[in-house]
Each structure stands twice: as structure tokens, then as C-alpha cells.
Amino acid sequence: MKKDSSLPPATRTGARIIVEALERMGVDTVFAYPGGQILDVFDELAKSPDLHLILPRHEQGGAHMADAYARATGRPGVCIVTSGPGATNIVTGLATANMDGIPMVAITGQVATALVGNDAFQEADTCGITRPVTKHNYFVRNVADLPRILVEAFHIATTGKPGPVLIDLPKDVQISKTSEPFPEKFDRPGYRPSVEGHPKMVARLAQMINAAKRPLFYAGGGVVAADASEALTALARKARVPVATTLMGLGCFPESDPLSLRMIGMHGLIAANRALDECDMLVSIGARFDDRVTGKVSEFAPRARVAHVDIDPAAIGKTIRCDLPVVGDIRSILTDLLPLVREGDHADWLAQCAAWKAADPFSFDPSPAGAIMPQAVIETADRLTRGRDAIFTTDVGQNQMWSCQFLTHERPRTFLSSGGLGTMGFGLPAAIGAQLGRSDALVVCITGDGGMQMNAQELVVAVEHRLPVKVLILNNTYLGNVRLWQDLMYHGVHSMTHLTQSGRLPQERIEPDPTLPDYLPDFIKLAEAHGARARRVSDPADVEPALREAFDDPHVWVLEFIVEPEADITPMIPPGHSPKDVIRRFK
Ligand SMILES: Cc1ncc(C[n+]2csc(CCOP(=O)(O)OP(=O)(O)O)c2C)c(N)n1
């Protein structure tokens, strides 16, 4: 065949282009697990002097690490895995990031294009499987498209409502060559998220805030994503508007500020939920009216006019009526709003909110048996880290809710938790990802004995890379949050939630072995087997000394706290109910 001399010479392989793109985008850390269909990329990764390569011990762990790296730094997290099981293992990580709007770029190996659809070894329809759990995904057919796709992927992941973008890269595309350059700028007419809020809408919002007698800001993860915490704080302080946050918004407004009503929703502060019930003007800012917040939709904020401020037009009016939509970048909108709002007063309203706060602070009863209360562990960790540059990650369950309640959230990007998907197993890999992004910070993971067993293998990554994370296991011998719901709604039948050998259902057919401890695994041995320091704490008097020892030591630490087994999370608005149905105490 005659060579077309008008074509530029082929100069680099698809695999090389991947690594060049990472370097161009300023990526410094890559979470990557190898396999047959991605080896060409790994060969190139090994040549890069600038990349810090992290080998998780399970692809799910790697995806959560990349996600939390992004949450902690604001820069996109990158993970690379092989085809088939490598790709399916990151699905939970992608879904977690997608629900919480976290920027990630995932690159998956794929069988050669000629084999696609043949049930080839380690073939999976990665694009099909991940389409519903990514912001966007690409199947690369032609290596000449790859430079453009990479530029687009990083752009789409980090703009608008951020999210994970996946690039599926067949083996033959990795080894094919092209001289196609990286495009200078991103150009896709179908993707132009608005940045500036419409001036008329912004002016109208200012009028509504100025006219309100009982205004409330309801702030979510969008404020964190937009780096708009300072803008929100300035606005709330000028207009004297109380601020309640979602779980994802924790830290976007300092909880030490008297205007803070802390967390809203199912396990939120009673004051925040009462304010929601009584306010006459609700401004939702980067929040998506999750059902854990709205409860019974028909009774949500019944007296309020509702404004939605969000970068994502799809979020406007999705579940809750909207009287005023303001679409655009939250920081830009709040900054434009600041000169338009009047210095507020709202003395009566603020006094009312303060009275609600004083009447029902987050609190807990002591253990009847004198055991350690899990909330006390978190309160102590909070006290010991005040004034320090500390980041907390959590798992999912009671440990997560108590962390929302008993940590004082002062700054954005310091509380990393799987909000939307509620992914157990997130906490430990998240701590590792966060520590890689923020090497100076004290990173503490709060987890349950159930969640710890979902990604415990990643401890070795922390140890190997000298990432001195501190893992606090609140061992209540239960899948505690589910146990609580069983007590509440299933007549106390603990179906498969009691993790001791003696507490299992007859159907599980477990004969307790008297030569073994009733509870397995031994977390201390498990931690030590991975090279971490570890200590079991069962006396309340030892909680503070143990935390101090771990926090002041440069090693990876696992502290297992043997806590009151059936401590509950209160307050609680049962699912589908409204704030008036709040349960203050179960017993
Ligand atoms: C991957 C995954 N599987 C199942 C669940 C359902 N779930 C939510 S909380 C919970 C119990 C968590 O138990 P544990 O980790 O011991 O924490 P605790 O609630 O006791 O603090 C379960 C099973 C989940 N959120 N994520």
C-alpha cells in the first residue's frame, strides 16, 4: 500500500500517550493494579520519573484511594486497572465517587478490539457496566483519538458537577502508534457547564434573602467541590443567616460559628431540622435533597420558599419544588450575591435557633456496663486534634454517623465519607489516599468492625509507603447500624448482624470453637501481620492515652476500641418521616 505522505509520522504508542497525558495534567500519584490487558501502560508507567505509583491490594481499594486523594486535594484522582475483573472491581469505587461528585479518571485495559464481543479471556463490557456509575466513559477504538479523549476526560471529570470518567483501552490501541498531538483546548459543543449565575436570578435571590424573616442556608458537597466555603461563610455572616449542612457539606461552614446548625437530616441536629421546618426561605446551595435529608417530601420545609443554587441543572427541582433556580458555579454565584444582600439582623430567628441548639445538643448516655462509649472515642479524638491539621475519614454505619455528630467540622476537605452510596470499606483506603495527597496532615480513619474487614488488606499499603494513618476501629461486635434498624423495625431479630461466634443464628450453623476467641478476627494480630502498630483498648480510662500515643507517633496505628455493643445513634428521624417525628432516645 502506498504511504500517504501528508500524514505526520507515527511517533508514540497509546500506552506512552497515557503516561504523557498524566504528566501534562500534573498528576503526581497513580493508584494502579496490573494485569494482562494493561501491561503496556504499566511498562510506560515504570519509565516515568515523576509519578508516584501506588499498588493497592484490591482494585476497589485503589479506586477509593484515588477518590479520597481527590476529596482531600481537589485534584482529580487517577486509577488504572486491567480488563475484566480489574474493571469490575472498581465499579463500587466509581459509583461511590459518582454519587458524591468526586473527580476521578479511571483507565481500564481491554481485550484487543478484534476480540471484543467474543467472550475473550478477561473480557467484560466495561463501558456498558460503568455507564450508569460514571459521569462519562469512553471506549477507545483508534489510537489517534486518545490524546483528545484524555484531555476531554480530565476536563469533564473536573468541571461542572465533578465526577468519575472512565477510559477503556483495548490492548491493540495501547501498542498502536500515532503522532496526533494533544489538543490545546477542550472543545465539545454539547458540554458547556454554565459558570456565572444569571444576574437576574442572582439579584432575585438577594431580594428573597433580604425579604425573609426566617432564612436558612442548606449547604451540601457542592460548596466543597466549588471551593466556595469562604464565600458561603462571608455571605452567611453578612446576611446573618443560619447554616445547616448535609453530610457531604460538613466543614464547608465552621461549626464553631454560632450561625452553624451543624448537620441536617435523619441523624442531624434537632435544631437544624426544626429550622428546616420553620424557615420561610430555604436556600439550598450545592445540595441535592437526598432522601436522608428530606424524609417525607410532602412535609419538607413546609413554610418556605425554596431557591436552588447548583452547577448541575439536573439537580434543580429533582425532588423538591423550586421557586427560584440559580444555575452556575457556586463560588461565582455566592461572590456575586455578597454585595447584593443587606447586613442582616434576624435577631428573633437566631435566638430561636440558638435555643433549639442549646435544648438538644448531640449527646449520649453512659454505658450501663461501664464500657467505652463509641461517641466518647470520637469526642476525644476531636478534642486531641483541635488546632491540628487533621483529616478524618469514615466508614459507613454508626461509626460514620457518630463521626458526623461528635467531630467539630471546621474546614472543608477534612471530613471524607461516602455520603451518597454509603460504601462500607471506604474508610481505610480513603485515609491512605488522603494521606498521599496531604502528607503533612494527621489522617484518622474511624471505622466499624464490619467495615474494617471489607478493605483491611490495604493496611499494608499504608505501612509500605510510610503513610502514618491512624485507624480507630469501634468494635461493637455488630454490623451496628443494621442491628439498630432491626431493633427498630424488625422486632429485634438480629438476622446476620451479630459477629461473635456465639451470637449467630442457628441457620448460620456455626459451632463456637472454645479454643478460639468468641470474636474473630483478632484485629491486633491482623494489624501486626500487616506491619502496623496496634493496641486494643477496653477501659474508658485508656482511651485518651491510647489516642495520644497513636496521634503523636510516626507509624501506622490500629486502635481497636471494645465499645458498648448496643449504643444507638440519636436523634433519628425514621426514614420517610418528618422532623416532628424525631426520636430523641430509644430506651
Ligand atoms: C458495601 C456495603 N454493604 C452493606 C452495607 C449496609 N450496611 C450499612 S451500615 C452496615 C453495618 C456496618 O457495621 P460496622 O462496620 O461494624 O459499623 P457500625 O455500624 O457498627 O459502626 C451495613 C452492613 C453498606 N453500607 N455497604
The ligand as a Tripos MOL2 file, in Angstrom:
@<TRIPOS>MOLECULE
LIG
   26    27     1     0     0
SMALL
NO_CHARGES

@<TRIPOS>ATOM
      1 C1        -20.6770   -2.4100   50.9590 C.3       1 LIG1
      2 C2        -21.8330   -2.2930   51.8950 C.ar      1 LIG1
      3 N1        -22.5160   -3.4010   52.2660 N.ar      1 LIG1
      4 C3        -23.5490   -3.3120   53.1200 C.ar      1 LIG1
      5 C4        -23.9190   -2.0940   53.6220 C.ar      1 LIG1
      6 C5        -25.1030   -1.9780   54.5650 C.3       1 LIG1
      7 N2        -24.6920   -1.5060   55.8810 N.ar      1 LIG1
      8 C6        -24.7880   -0.2230   56.2510 C.ar      1 LIG1
      9 S1        -24.1840    0.0560   57.7710 S.2       1 LIG1
     10 C7        -23.8010   -1.5550   57.9690 C.ar      1 LIG1
     11 C8        -23.1930   -2.0520   59.2520 C.3       1 LIG1
     12 C9        -21.8370   -1.5380   59.4440 C.3       1 LIG1
     13 O1        -21.2560   -2.2310   60.5120 O.3       1 LIG1
     14 P1        -19.8640   -1.8130   61.1110 P.3       1 LIG1
     15 O2        -18.8830   -1.6250   60.0190 O.co2     1 LIG1
     16 O3        -19.4880   -2.7660   62.1620 O.co2     1 LIG1
     17 O4        -20.1430   -0.3680   61.6800 O.3       1 LIG1
     18 P2        -21.1260    0.1310   62.8510 P.3       1 LIG1
     19 O5        -22.4490    0.4400   62.2160 O.co2     1 LIG1
     20 O6        -21.2410   -0.9740   63.8580 O.co2     1 LIG1
     21 O7        -20.4620    1.3440   63.3660 O.co2     1 LIG1
     22 C10       -24.1600   -2.3010   56.8540 C.ar      1 LIG1
     23 C11       -23.9950   -3.7630   56.7210 C.3       1 LIG1
     24 C12       -23.1800   -0.9700   53.1880 C.ar      1 LIG1
     25 N3        -23.4920    0.2630   53.5970 N.pl3     1 LIG1
     26 N4        -22.1290   -1.0990   52.3610 N.ar      1 LIG1
@<TRIPOS>BOND
     1     1     2 1
     2     2     3 ar
     3     2    26 ar
     4     3     4 ar
     5     4     5 ar
     6     5     6 1
     7     5    24 ar
     8     6     7 1
     9     7     8 ar
    10     7    22 ar
    11     8     9 ar
    12     9    10 ar
    13    10    11 1
    14    10    22 ar
    15    11    12 1
    16    12    13 1
    17    13    14 1
    18    14    15 2
    19    14    16 1
    20    14    17 1
    21    17    18 1
    22    18    19 2
    23    18    20 1
    24    18    21 1
    25    22    23 1
    26    24    25 1
    27    24    26 ar
@<TRIPOS>SUBSTRUCTURE
     1 LIG1         1 GROUP 0 **** ****
